């Protein structure tokens, strides 16, 4: 790609076959900086968010191993794409995450302490003034919901809001994927689907998931655009997502609003902390993908362009460590009532559950440590 490409020509290189990329392994840009749509401060902010996400991931894995949070889905290797997609969103846009999009939620406005509270099972972990849905655990069930919200925007003549829906490569084999994308195409709703193709649906490899050449080409069947992007290139992911969101809100006469983005990435770690990836894949494959690590590539670019230096990096590292620790302390300080887990099961609590709740309350009264933070 020429460094003198104009924006329209750059957009034409976003296809559903070859992954779009603007940052090489050595930190050199393949496009002019003006084409990125990201200032120096934006690129530095992206870097800090990605670095925070990686540190956060390490801390959550540590807490899980000590039994202080439940099963955790790590995001290392995928955090660059998560951060970049959310960075492209406007505050009023809606985000539909899966169980792995911890960084995506944070960048779109959920404070870190609330992200951790959701991992602790706290039911009010999503603030009401942030347009982020609770993370979806069942595969692909968020897709029809996201399309429904996007359709609601259309019915309300709201052309300033779009919906961004995350899904994994495994979700493309679910019926909800077909139904959701078909509906999105038929009703031409403002939704962007981000398929985080990390090459594995737990232990099922990408090549066993579909016979399609790529996942992005599946959009053709639904009548709208599909785009492949290098998911380990945060700058490219931002550009592709920004373009898709703009199209969702203000399509040209020959464009349809929905887009399916296939973000080609790799899951460095386990599917969750309940998984052992050494059973089904070789570590050499992981190391090969790490050669294009999103954090390393962006950091190299920032050093090359003078946006980052050692002093600034040290300041960022200190700030991140403090921020994550404060979030952990805040999240764990929440007092909980174990009896609340019974509250929303029935409209009117049956006698047997009322009795169980009374027994639980009596037990808790004798051991107040149960209601302390995790």
PEBEL-V41777 format. One record per residue. N is the residue number from 0. OMEGA is omega as a letter, one per 20 degrees, with the letter a starting at -180 (* if undefined). Layout:
<<N/OMEGA> <N/OMEGA>>
This chain:
<<0/r> <1/r> <2/a> <3/r> <4/r> <5/a> <6/a> <7/r> <8/r> <9/r> <10/a> <11/r> <12/r> <13/a> <14/r> <15/a> <16/a> <17/a> <18/r> <19/a> <20/r> <21/a> <22/r> <23/a> <24/a> <25/r> <26/r> <27/r> <28/r> <29/r> <30/r> <31/a> <32/r> <33/a> <34/a> <35/a> <36/a> <37/r> <38/r> <39/r> <40/r> <41/a> <42/r> <43/r> <44/r> <45/a> <46/a> <47/r> <48/a> <49/a> <50/r> <51/a> <52/a> <53/r> <54/r> <55/a> <56/a> <57/a> <58/r> <59/r> <60/r> <61/r> <62/a> <63/a> <64/r> <65/r> <66/a> <67/r> <68/a> <69/r> <70/a> <71/r> <72/a> <73/a> <74/a> <75/a> <76/a> <77/a> <78/r> <79/r> <80/r> <81/a> <82/a> <83/a> <84/r> <85/r> <86/r> <87/a> <88/r> <89/a> <90/a> <91/r> <92/a> <93/r> <94/r> <95/a> <96/r> <97/a> <98/a> <99/a> <100/a> <101/a> <102/r> <103/r> <104/a> <105/a> <106/r> <107/r> <108/r> <109/a> <110/a> <111/a> <112/r> <113/r> <114/r> <115/r> <116/r> <117/r> <118/r> <119/r> <120/a> <121/a> <122/a> <123/a> <124/r> <125/r> <126/a> <127/a> <128/r> <129/a> <130/r> <131/r> <132/r> <133/a> <134/a> <135/r> <136/r> <137/a> <138/r> <139/a> <140/r> <141/a> <142/r> <143/r> <144/r> <145/r> <146/r> <147/r> <148/r> <149/r> <150/r> <151/r> <152/r> <153/a> <154/r> <155/a> <156/r> <157/a> <158/r> <159/a> <160/r> <161/r> <162/r> <163/a> <164/r> <165/r> <166/r> <167/r> <168/r> <169/a> <170/a> <171/r> <172/a> <173/r> <174/r> <175/r> <176/a> <177/a> <178/a> <179/a> <180/r> <181/r> <182/a> <183/r> <184/a> <185/a> <186/r> <187/a> <188/a> <189/a> <190/r> <191/r> <192/r> <193/r> <194/a> <195/a> <196/a> <197/r> <198/a> <199/r> <200/a> <201/a> <202/a> <203/a> <204/a> <205/a> <206/r> <207/a> <208/a> <209/r> <210/r> <211/r> <212/r> <213/r> <214/a> <215/a> <216/r> <217/r> <218/a> <219/a> <220/a> <221/r> <222/r> <223/a> <224/r> <225/a> <226/r> <227/r> <228/r> <229/a> <230/r> <231/r> <232/a> <233/a> <234/r> <235/r> <236/r> <237/a> <238/a> <239/a> <240/r> <241/r> <242/a> <243/r> <244/r> <245/r> <246/r> <247/a> <248/a> <249/a> <250/r> <251/a> <252/a> <253/a> <254/r> <255/a> <256/a> <257/r> <258/r> <259/r> <260/r> <261/r> <262/a> <263/a> <264/r> <265/r> <266/a> <267/a> <268/r> <269/r> <270/r> <271/r> <272/r> <273/a> <274/r> <275/a> <276/a> <277/a> <278/a> <279/r> <280/a> <281/a> <282/r> <283/r> <284/r> <285/a> <286/r> <287/r> <288/a> <289/r> <290/r> <291/a> <292/a> <293/a> <294/r> <295/a> <296/a> <297/r> <298/r> <299/r> <300/a> <301/r> <302/a> <303/a> <304/r> <305/r> <306/a> <307/r> <308/a> <309/a> <310/r> <311/r> <312/r> <313/r> <314/r> <315/a> <316/r> <317/a> <318/a> <319/a> <320/r> <321/a> <322/a> <323/r> <324/r> <325/r> <326/r> <327/a> <328/a> <329/a> <330/a> <331/a> <332/a> <333/r> <334/a> <335/r> <336/a> <337/a> <338/a> <339/a> <340/r> <341/a> <342/a> <343/a> <344/a> <345/r> <346/r> <347/a> <348/r> <349/a> <350/a> <351/r> <352/r> <353/r> <354/r> <355/r> <356/r> <357/r> <358/r> <359/a> <360/r> <361/r> <362/a> <363/r> <364/a> <365/a> <366/a> <367/r> <368/a> <369/a> <370/r> <371/r> <372/a> <373/*>>
